[in-house]
Amino acid sequence: MKRKDFSKLAISTQRTKEVNFNHENYVAGIAPFLRGIHSTMYVKKPWTIIQSTRFSTAEEGNTFYRKNLTANQKHISVVFDLATNLGYDSDYEHVQNYIGKNGIAIDSVEDMKILFKKLPLEQLIVSISINKAVLPILAFYIVAAKEQNIDENLLSGILQIDELTLHNTTMQLPKPPMRIISDILDYTNKHLPKFNTISISNYHLQKVGILPEIELAYTLANGLKYLKAAINSGVDIDSFATKLSFSWNIDRNHFIEIAKMRAARMLWAKIVKQFNPKNQESLALKVHCQTHNWSSTKQHPFDTITETTIKALTAAFGGAQSIDTNIIDNSNELSEDFSDRIALNTQLFIQEETNITNTVDPWAGSSFVEKQTQEITTKTWALLQEIEKFGGINKAIENGILNIQVKSNINLSIQEDNKLIRRNQLNNLTQLKASRNTTEVSEALNNLTACAKNGNGNLLELAIIAAKKRATLGEMSNALENVFE
């Protein structure tokens, strides 16, 4: 076999002309934040480590959170089972197989109280990932805190929800999710000032493997939609924009993902600047990254360690504010101590042993990364302008520019047996319904339905009242579906 002459390759590389890029003089900490939203990025404070853990029951979740608290882990990420996400109580026969699968089963505020029992919620950041059942779940969380004598003004966290994600659930969703989101925003702005209520996600876009500029354009256009809606309703741009965040899934394409995140910050600053904010922080795009492994399998779980490590590095090089590393047995649906420890240690090792946190924007100056950043920025901005010509992202989707309806088509028949979890949830539901005031529950649910019909009042505020009366998740979901279906 003929050997390659690497000396010629080296000579040709040295003769490559130096390329200048439009953005090369931008610095970190100053708009448009190309190199990061903080001037020192991770040098003084590394990104926040988040660990999404999957348990079947509130008791298991509480045990894990309390154990992590002793290790000074102050960020809790809650993942719910499919039945809860779809807004069904555990006694609904067609979701029996999914109770406690892929997450925690929550039927009422009593389950939520168990999940957060003896936890100092005023000291924690709680990340809640929920789709269809967002109103009852958020109401349960607020009531659980209040009944532990914790002032809701002290609650800090992130609600991972946005309208496009809501539209991609497998079952019927209330059709005007913007009404739900606007009521959540209104309530949290008044009563939960430390809570970031919208995390705009690209997970559903990346699943279908579209080009990075299309993924980025639609994600940013979704954020722009919220900015316009808030301003049109009289909300101050600075009070709203600073509470927005973005959730990105990190794919395998290392350099493209880094360039995409750098381009996203630059473009978001350009978008928000059009609304004349007074606070420069309003221009900063805050990003949470998840190293989701679509390709992980039960047969080769340890391959996931390598893939997750590379993706976590990608997120760090891209300038994420928080990172969630997947467990090695992600395809097995639920967490174990061994896999949770490896996921946590992956990030700790990167932060403490590699020294990558000692510099700002480590790939700055790389001709390849800078070129990709500029190309993605240019293409994405052109697509954003096209989307706006159609009247925004919702109109663009209605006109068929991009079909992002990624439905799972899940068979809701009973396929497996998880009798113990089902029995416990059903027993708890039976006891709850026997001990509550049925008349008060019915009145609270009727008020929720009336609010949905006539638009008078705040849906979250009424959901909180219903939760206090011990209405269940499924009952509140039905109260809304009766109007919105």
N, C-alpha and C positions, 0 to 999 in steps of 0.2 A: 504494500500500500504506500502510495506517495505521501510523504510528509508535507504538511503545510509550512510555508515560510512565514512565521510569525513576525520576523523582523520587518518585512515589508508592511505588514498590517500596522505595526507600531509607528513606522515612519509616516504612513498616510494619516494616521490618527493625529499625529503631532502637527500636520500641515492643515488640519481642519480650521477654517476661519472662525473667529470668535463671533458669536451672534448676540446682538443686543435686543432686549425685549422691552415692551412698553412699560411693564410693571416693575422693572428691576430695582427702582429706587424706593419702592414702598417699604415701610418698616412695620414691625409688630407693635401692637398697642395703639396705633393711630389709624383712623379710617383711611382706606377701605379694608384694613385688617388682613391683607393678603397673607402675611407671615404669622398671624395669630392675633387673638383678641386682647392678649395681655403683653405688655412690653417685654417682660422676662419669660413669658410662657411657663415652662416647667422648672426653670432654674430655681425659683423660690418655692414653688408649690406644684408638685406633679398633678396629673389628672386624677379625678376621683375614680376610685375603683368601685365598680358595682358588680354584684353577683346575683343574677337572676336564678333563683332556686325553685325547683318544682316539687311540691309536696302534695299529698292527697288531702290532708286534713289541716284544719286550723291549729290543732294541737302540735302537730309536727313542725309547722311553720314557726309557731311561737317558740318552741324549744330551740330551733336553729337560730332565730333572731337574738334570743337572749344569750346564747353561747357566743355569737359573733360580737355582741355588745361588750362582752368581757375582753375581747381582743381589739376593742376600740373601733369596730366597724360601725359607722354611724349612718350608713346609707342602706335602706331596705328596699328591695325590689320585689313586688308581689305579682305572681302569675296565677291566674284563675283557671279552673277547668273549663272545658268546652261548654258544658251545660250552663255554667254561670255566665260565661261570655255571651251566650245566645239569649240570656234572660229567662231561663227555665229553672224552676225549683226542682230539687232532687226527686220529688215524687211524680214528676211527669214521665209517663211510661216510655216514651220514645227516646229519652236521653239516658236511660238507666246505665247503659254501657259506658257512658262518658263521665260519670260521676267520679271525681277524684283523678281523672286521667289528664296528664299534662299540666296539672295545677290543682289549686285548692278549691274545694266546693264551698261556696258561701250562699246560704239561703236566707239569712236574716241578720239583723244587727247582733244577735247573740253569737253567731259564728265569728263575726268581725271582732267582737269583744274578746273572744278566746284567742284569736290571732294576735291581738296586740296587748294581751294581758301582761301587766307589770312592766310594760315597756315605756320609757320616758319619751313619748311622742313629741313633746316640745323640744327635745334635743336631737331628734332624728330627721333625716330627709327620706320621705317615703315616696317611692316611685310606683304608681298604680297603672298597670297596663290593662285596659278594658275596652271593649267595643260597644256592643249593643246595650248592655246593662249598665252604662256609665252612671245614670242618675241614681238608681238604688245603691250601687256600690259606693259612690262618693258620699251619698247620704248616710250609709251605714258607717263609713269611716269617720265622718264628722260627729255622728251621735255616739259612737264608741269612745271617741276622745272626750266628748263632753261628760259622758257618764263615768269617766275616769278622772273627772275634775280638771281636765286640761282645756284651757281657753283656746277656741278655734283660731284666734288671731295669732297664736304661737305655732300653728301647724305649718310645716315646711315640706314641700315635695313637688312632684311632677306628675301631671295627669297625661299619660301617653294616649292621646286621642286626637283624631282630626276627621273632617267630614269624609274625605276620600277613603280612609280606612274604614269608617263606619259603613260605607256603601259596599264593602267587600266581604261582609259577613255572609255565612251560608244561608241563613234564614231571613225571613221578612224583617226588614228594618223600618222603624218609623221614617216616613219619607222626608220630613223637613229637619234633618239633623242640625242645620244651622240654628234653628230655634232652640234646640237643646243646648248647643254649644254657647249661644249668646246668653242664655239664662245662667249657665254655669259661670261664664265670664263675669256677668253682672254680680252674682252672689259672691264669688271668690274675691273680686276686686274690693268689695265692701267688707268682707268678713275674714278672708284668708289672704292677707296681703303678701305673705311669703310663699304662696303656692303658685307655681307656673302651670297654667291650666291648659295650654295647648302645646303639644309636641308634634310637629309636622313630620310625618314619616315617609321614607322612601322604600320601606320593606316590600310593599305590594308591587311597586314598579320594578324593583331589581329582580324579583322572582321570575319575571318573564324574559329576562335577558336582553332588555333594550339597550341602545347605545347610551353611554354616560351623559352626553349632552341632552338627550331626550329625558332621561331620568332626572337630571338636574333641573331642566327647564320646567318640567311639570311639578316638581317638588317646590321650587321657588315661586312658581305661579300660584300654587296653593297657598303659600304664605302671603303673597300679595293680595289674594282674595280676602284673607282675614284682616289685613291692614285696612283695606277699603271698607269692609263691613263695619269695623270698629269706628273708623272716622265718620262714616255716614250716620252712625248711631250716636255721634256726639262724644265719643271716647277720646281722650287726649292721646296723641300718638306716642308720647314718651311713656305714659303709664301703661300702654298696651304693648308696644314693641319690645320693651325690656322684659316682658313676661313670656315672650315666645321662645321656643327652642325647637331644634330639629333632631330627629332620630334617623341615623344612617345605618344601613347594613353594609358591612365591609366585605367586598368580594375578593377574589384571588388575584386580580390584576393590580399588583402592588403599586406601580408608578402611576397608573391612571387614577387609582383611588386617591392617592396623595394629591395629584394635580387637581382632581375634581373638588376636593375639600378646600384647597387654596382658592380655586376659581369661585366656589360657592360664597366664600366670605366676601370676596371682592364684588361680586354681583349683588349680593344681598345689601351691602352698604349702598350701592348705587340705586337699588330699588327704594330703600327706606328714605334716602336723602330727598327724593321727590316730594315727600310729605313735610319737609322742613322741620324736623325734630330739633329741639333745643339741647337735648342730652345726647352726647356722642355715643353713649352706651346703647342707644336705640339702634345704631347702625351695625352693632356687633352680632354676628351670627353664632349662636351657641349650639354646639353639636354634641350629642350623645351617640356613641358608636357601639354596635353589637357585632361580634364575630360569628354571626350565625353560620352554621355549616349545613348547607342544603345536601351535601354529599355524604354526610357522616352515616355510617352503617353499624349495625349491631355486630357484624362479623369482624370489623377492623376498628374498634374504638380508639386504640392508641395512635392510629394515624391522625386522629383529630387533634392530638397534642401539638404536633408540628404545624398543622394548618392553622390552628387557633393562635399559636405563638406568632406566626408570620402576619396574620391579620391584625393582631393586637399591636405589633410593631407598625404596621401600615397606618392604623388609626392614630398612634402616637406621632408618627412622622407627619401626619396630616393636620395635627393640632387639635385633636378632640378634647372636650372639657371633661368627659367621663367615658369610660369604656367598660363594657360588659363582656367577659370572656365565657364562651360556652363550655359546658362540662364535657368530658371525653365520651360519656355514654349518653349524649344528647338524644340519640334516636330511641333510647329506652324510656323516654318520657319523664321519668322522675329522678330526683337527685339522690346521691349517696355521699356520705362523708368523704370517702376517698376521692371521688371525682370533683367534689366541691373544693377540696383542699388544693388539688392540682390547678383548677381554674383560677383560684385566688393567687396561688404561688407564681403562676405564669406572669401575672401583672407585677407582683412584688419583685420578681427577679428582673424584669425589664426595667423597672424604676430604680432599683437599688444596685444592680450589678453591671449594667451595660454602659452607664454614663451617657446615655443619649439625652438625658434631661439636662445636661450641662450646656446645651446650646439651643438657640432659638432657630426654628425652621431649618433643621439639619440638611435638607436637600436644596436649600437656596443656592443658586448659582449653577446648579446642574443644568447643562444645556438641554438635556432630554426632558427633565421635569419642567423646566421653565417653558420650553416649547409646547409641551402637552398642556400646561396651564393656560397659555395664551390661546391655543387652538380651541380648547373646551370652552373658555370664556367667550370667544367670538361666536362660536356655533350656538352656544346656549342663549346668548343675548338675542341672536337672530330668531331663534325659536320662541323666546319669550314675547318678542314683538308680534310674531304671528298669532300666538295665543291671545294676546290682548286685542288684536284686530277682530277676533271672533267674539269678543265681549268677555273674556276671562276663561279660566280653566273649565268651569262647569259647561259653558256654552261650547267650548272647543271639543269637549268629550261628547256632548250631545250631537255635535256635527260629525262625529266619527273620526276625528283626527287621530285619536289613539284610544283603543279599547283597553282599559285597565281593570275591567271587571274580572278579577282573578278569583273564581269561586272554587271551593274545594269539592263540592258535590258529595258531601259526606253522607254515608248511609247511617241513618239514626236508629237502625234496628239493633237489638241486643246481640252482640257477638261474643263477648267475653264475660266472665263472672268476677265481680268485685263485691261480693255479698256483704262483707264486714263494713266497708265504707258506706255502702248504700243503706244498710240497716241502721247505722248510727245516724246518718243524715235524716232518714225517714222518722226515726224515733224522736229526734230533736224537733223536727217540724210538727209532729203530732203533739208533743208537749207544749210547744210554743202556741199553737192554735187553740189548745185547751185552756191555756192560762191567760190569754189576752181578752180584751173587751171587743167583741165582734162588731158591735155598733160603732164604736169609735174608729175601728179599722176601716169599715165600710164608708164612713163619712170622710175619712182622710183620703181614701182612694177615689171617691166621687169628686172631691175637690181637685185632685190631681187631673182627673179626666176633664173636668170643667175648664181648668186652666189651659189644658192642651187645646180645647175646642175654641174658647173665646179669646185666648191670648192675653187675658188679664191675670197678672200675678207672675210669680217666678216658679218655674217647674222644680228647680233644685230645692228651693225653700219649702215647697209643699211635699217634696219627696222626703225631706228631713223630718217633717211632721209625721208623715206616714211611717217612717222608720221608727220613730219614738213610740208610736202606737203598736209596733211590732208587725207591720205589714211585711210580707215576704218579697223577695226579689221578683219572683214570677208574677205576683199580684200587681206589683207596680209596673212591670213591663206590659202586662195585659191592659192596665188602665191607660197606657199610652197608645198601645196598638189599636185599641178600640176606636181611637180617633184618627190615628195617622196611617192606618193600613190602606 
